[in-house]
């Protein structure tokens, strides 16, 4: 790949390479990896130094041309007087170190013309935070340039990087490694069973991406096809995601901070302040592995565009479908903790007024039981069958409860959003618990997504007789977690 550094950057890079070579040379013994690194740095030094000398020669030639033009102009009648030449560059540094204010393309824009080329980054003598800052800037630039992404995906990717990237640029580094044109081409070939067509440049992109994950086997889905990015950009069919607090985890556990209300007081003049500090807690949400399998015909696999445009949508749909059940009734053991599971057995449960009878008074009772500080941002969550039962509470179709009753199942119940969840109880069965409605501020239900889905390609699927079916498939896996971090922000109606 041609070197694309400005002159100052080339000089800095040469110094960094020299320092690293000196460090390796000082080691008592070089490993095979050190030897390879030494050889690669030596080759890079020659390339960058040649690039530097070419820029300097070009700059010198431009100065000669400019001087010659000025001399010729002075020789013409009416030409400028000596010392008042226009446009001369003598004494300036030339185009390669142009003023970044007058010519910003000489530094920042040129630097990120290829944001995926991390070889031009200066790392020696810089703190991890400074490197992380540049990685984020490069990743945001890459989002604008990456192929196979629409505006919604670019917006979702930008949101994830800006909101959840850590100081060292972990998410930005993954974005750069898995969104490059080389990686996208390589992944598309692998996903179609044409790994033998991967070029050395594409293989290097694959190896760079796989060095960033602790998963064993498989290949990371390109950043622009990652279901987490797609769900963020396009919304979710799983309505609890629309109101829950969604975070991105970079490790195996998401760690949060919660605190009770500060104990304020009325203070007399000159009196000593009390200890009003809240009690801080540290809620954690572990992330769990989920996997899935997508079969596809050999005919469909021959269409590269079909692979790159459809695989992200298919994976995102399957992810959403699997999580819909877990976010309601998940056990928390090897899978997310569902909101019903989290609230069961707590003081947040509200029981029906009459045994095994669901009545309009129970809806009001649940609303009243929720503390006022959580009510402004509260939403309802229930099965469509329960919402239809509420509509039949009176002959007017439940107009004392619903708003906009003519628009199918109204989106508002007692002035708050009414969201659907098929996995919640849809009917009332006697002599058992019936958790029919959850009401509360879902900012206190945290869904932690781990960016980076891995996928393996299976070249042939076989039938019961162990013969090929004419299909291939993808085996994919990812990690996600969810749990309530404040049960007091919810009330759950149990008709029992």
N, C-alpha and C positions, 0 to 999 in steps of 0.2 A: 504494500500500500504506500503511495507517495507520501512523503513527509509534508505536513501542512502546519508548520510552525512559523510564527513571526520571528524576526531576527533575535529580539531579546529572549523569547522563549527558547529558541535553539541554543543560545549561549547558556541559559540556565540549565537546560536539559543536559548539555555537555558536561557541565560542572557536576550535576547529580550523578551522571554515569561514571565520571572519573572517581567520585567519592565512593561509590558502591564497588567499583573495581579495586580500589585501594583496600576497602574493608575485606573483600574476598581474598585478596592476595595476602593479607595479614593473618588469615586463618592458618592454624597449624596443619590442617589437612582438609581438602575439599571433597565433599560428597559428590555423587554423580549429578545430583540436582544442582549443586553449586557450580560444577563444571559446565553444565548446560547453560546456567544463568550467565556465567562469565563469557561464554562464547556468544550468546545472544546480545549481551550488552556491548561486546566488542564490535559486533556487526552493526548494531544500532548507532554506536558512536561514529562509525565511518559514514553511515547514511546521513545522520544529522549534520556532521561536520561538512560533508559535501554540499548539503542543502544550504548551510550557512555561507560557504564560500561562493556558491552560485548567486545568492542574494547580494552579497557584497560586490561581486563583479558586475551584476546588473545595475546596482546603485551607482557604482563608479562610472559605468557607461552612460547612465542618465545624466550624471553631472557633466561629463564631457560634452554630451549632446546639448545640454542647456547652455554651457559656456560658449560652445561654438555658435549656437543660435544668437546669443547675446552679442558676440563679436561681429557677426554678419549684420546684425541690426544696426550696430554702431557705425559700421562702414557706409550704410545707406544714408543719403541726405535726410536730415530731420530725425535721425536716430537719437536715443537717449544718451546723455553725457556719461562719461566714465564714472562708475561708482553708483549709478542710479538704475542699474539693470533691473528689468522686471522679470520675475519668475525664476531667477537663478536659485539653484539649490546648493551652491558652494558654501561649505561650512555647516550645512545641515546634515542630519544623520541619514538622509535618503529615505526611500519609501518603507524600508523594512523596520524602522523604528520611528514612524510618524507619530506625531502628537496624538494620544488617544482621545483628547477632547475634540481636536479639529478633524480627526480621522478615526472615529471609533471602530471602523471595520478592521483596522490594523491590529486590534487586540481582541476584544470580546467576541465580536461577530465571527472573526476568522477562527478564533480559538474553538468555538462550538459549531463551526460549520459541519464538522463530523463529531457530534457529542459522544459517540460510542468509542472513539479512539482514545483510550485512557493512557496510551503510551506517551502522549504529549503533556500529561499532568506532571507537575513538579511536586514530589512527595518529600524529598530530603529536606530536613529542617523545618517542616510544617507540622503543626499539632493535628491530632486526629479530628478535632472539631473543624479546623480549617479545611482539611481534606473532605470532610463530610459536607461542608457548605458548598464546595465546588461540585461534588457529586450530585447534590440536589439540583444545583443550577443546570448541570449537564442533563440530568434526568428530565427536568421540566422542558428543556430544549428538545430532548429526544421524543417526548410525548407529542410535540407538535409535528415531528417529522416521521414518526413510526408508521409503517404500512399496515393495511388491514384494519384500520380503526376509523370509526365515525366520530362526529363531534361529541356525541354523548359519552363514548368511551374515553376520549381525550379529557373531557371534563371530569369524569370519575377518576381517572388515573391521576390527574392533577390534584384532585381533592385528597386522595389517599396519600400522595407524597407530601403535600404541604401540611396535612394534619397529623400524620402518624410516623413519618420518618424520624429516626433517632439521630443523636448528635454525630454519630459515625457514618450516617448515610446508608444504613443497611438496606432499606427498601429502595432507595435511589440506586444503589449498586446492583440490586437484583433487576430493577427496571432496565438499566443500561445493558446488563448482560443478556436479558431475554427479549428485548424489543428491537435489537439491531437487525438490519436487513439480512446479514449473514446468518444470524440465528433463526430468523423466520424462514429463510429458504431451507436451511438444514432441517429444521423441525418438520416442515411441510413434506420434505422427502422421506424422513423417517416415518411420519404418520401415514404415508402411502406405501410403506414397505419398499422404498427405493433408497435404502441407506448406502448402497454401493455407489450412488451418484453424488454423495457428499464430497465437496472439494476440500482440500487441506485448510483453506481459509474458514470454511463453514465448520469443519471439525474442531478447529481451534476455538470458535465461538461456542460450540457445544461444551467443550471441556471447561471453558471459563465460567459458563453458567453453572455447571454441575459442581464446581468447586465452592459454590456459595451455599449449598444446601446440605443438611445433615441426613436427607433421605438416602436410602440405599437403592440403587437401580432406578430405571425410568429416566425420563427427561422432563424438565420443567416446561409447563405450558407457556407459550409466549405471553408476556405481560399484557398485551392488548387482547388476548383471548382468555385470560384468567377469569373464572366465574366471579371471583370477588370484585374485580373491576367492573365486569358487565352488570352485576346486580346493583352495584353502587350507582352506575350511570343510568340504567334502564328501569330501575325499580324492581320490586320483588312480587311474585305471585303469592308469596307467603306474607299475609297482611301484618303479622306481628312484627316483621322486619320494618314495616313502614313507620312504626311508632317506637320500637325499642331503641336503646342506645347501642349503636354499632361502633366497635373499635377494631383496630388492627393489632394483632399480637405478633411480636417478632420472636418470641420464645415459646416454650411449652405451657406457660401460665401467664395470663394477664393479671397484673397487680394494680389495684385501684386504691383510692383513698376516700374514706367517708368520715364524716364528723357529725356529732349531734349539734343542736342549736347552742349558740353562745349564751351563757347566763348573764344577761344584762341586769343592772340595778339602778335605782335612783340614788345618786350620790350627793351627799352634803358637801358644801364647800370645804376644801382642805382635807377631806377624808381619804384614807388609804384605799386604793383600788383593791377589789377582791380578786380571787383566782377565778376568772370567768372563762378560762380556756376550755374549749369543747374536748370531749373524749374522742380521739381519732381512732378509727379502725382501718384495717387493711384488707378489704374484700379481695378475694382471688377468684379467677375463673379459669380452670384448667381447660386446655384444648385437647380434643380427642380425634382420633383418626377415623375417617369414613372413606369407603371406596365404592366404586361403581364400574360397570362394564357396558360398553357401547358397541354393538355389532353393526357392521356395514357391509354391503355387497362389494365384490371386486369391481363391478362396473362403476359404482359410485366413487370408489377410491381413485379411479383413473382421472377424475376431475380435480385438479389441484385447487381451483377456486372453491369447490364444494367443501373441501377439507378445511381450508382456512376461514371460510365465512360461517360454516355450520357447526364446527366442532365446539366453538366457544358457547354458542347458544344451547347446544345439546347438553353440555356439561353443566351450564348454569341452571337449566331447567331441572335436571336430575338432582342437583345439589339442593335447590329450593324445595323440591318435592320431599326429599328425605328429611330435611330439616323441619318441615311444617309439623310433622308428628312429634319430633324430638323437642321442639320449643314449647309444646303443650304438656306432654306426658313423659318426656325423657327422664330416665332414672338417675342420671348423674354419674352412673358407673359405666365407664367406657363410652359414654355419650353425653350430650349436653343435659343440663337439668331443666326440665320444663317448668313453665310458670305454675301450672296446677300442682306439680310435684313439690315445688318450692314452698307453696302456700299451705299445702295440706298439713293439718295438725298444728297450725300456728294461730295466733290471736287474730289473724286477718280473715278467718273464715266467718261468714255470716250465715246462720241457719234460717231456713224458711219459717215463717210464723206458724203455719199449719203443717203437720206431718204429711210428707209425700204429696203436698199440694203447692203448685207454683201459681202465685197470684200477683196482681199488679202491685200490691203493697210490698212485696218482697223486693221489687226493683227500687222503689223509693227507700226502703230500709237499707239496701246496699249503698245507695247514693249518700244517704245521711251518715252512714257509718264511716265513710272515708274522711280523714282529717282535711280541714279546709285548705291547708297549704298545698295539698296535692291535687285538689279538685280543678283548678284552672287549666291544668295541662292533662287532665285525665281523659281516658278513652275506655270504651266497653269492648270486650272480646267474648264472642259466643258463637255457637253453631247457628246456621240459618234456620234450623227447625225451631230453636228457642225464640229467635226473632219473630218467626211466623206465629208462634204461640202467643207472644206478646201482642201481636196485631189483633188477636181474637179475644183479648181480655174484655172488650165491650163491643156493642153493636156498631159503634162508629169506627171500628178498625184500630182501636188503641190510640185515638187521637189525643187522649190526655197524656200520652207518653211520647208519641212520635212527632217529629217535625217533617214537613213535606211528605205526607202520607201517600200522595199520589205517585211518587217516583219509586215504584217497586218497593223493596225493603229500604226504608229511609236510611241515609247515612248518619243520622243524628238520633240519639236516644237521650231524653232529658237534657238536651242541649250539648251533648258530648258525642264524639265520633263513635260509631258502632262498627267494629271490624269483625270479619268472619274468620272462624277457625273450625274446619271440619272435624278435627280430632277432639273437640270438646263434646260433652254430652249433649245430644240433640233431642232426647226425650227424657221424661221422668219415669223411672222404674221404682216401684214400691220396695220398701225394706232394704234399701241400699243408698249409698251416697250418690248424689247427682250434682256434680260441679258444673252448673249451667252458665254462669257468668263470672268473668273477672273484670274488675273495674279499678282503675288506678292510673298513676303516672308511670308510663312505661320507660321513661328515662332511667328508671331504677331496675330495669331488666336489661342486662348487658349481654350482647352477642359479640364474641371475640373471634374474628376471622384471622387465620394465618395465611398471609399472602404466599402463593407459590404452590400450585397444584402440579403433581407429577403424573406422568402417563407413560405406559409401556404399550408397544404395538405387538399384536399377535398376528402372524402372517396367515394362519389358516385356522378356521374353526371346523370341528369335526362333529358328525352326527353320532347317533347311538351305536352305529356299526363301525365307528372310528374312521369314517371316510370323509373327505372334505365336503363342505356344504356350499362352497362358492362364496363364503363370507370371510371377512377379517374382522378384527376388533381392537378396541382400545381398553386397557385396564387402567383406571385412574384412581388416585387417592389424594386426599387433602386433610386438613385439620381445622376444627372449629369447636368452640365451647360457648356455653350460655348459662346464666344463672341470675336469680334475683339477688341484688346487693343490698336491698332495703325492703324487707317484707311489709313494713309499716306503710309503704306507699301504695298498697293494694288492698282491696277487699274482694273476697271470692264468695259468691252465693252458692250454698249447698242446700238443695232441696232434699231433705231427709226426714 
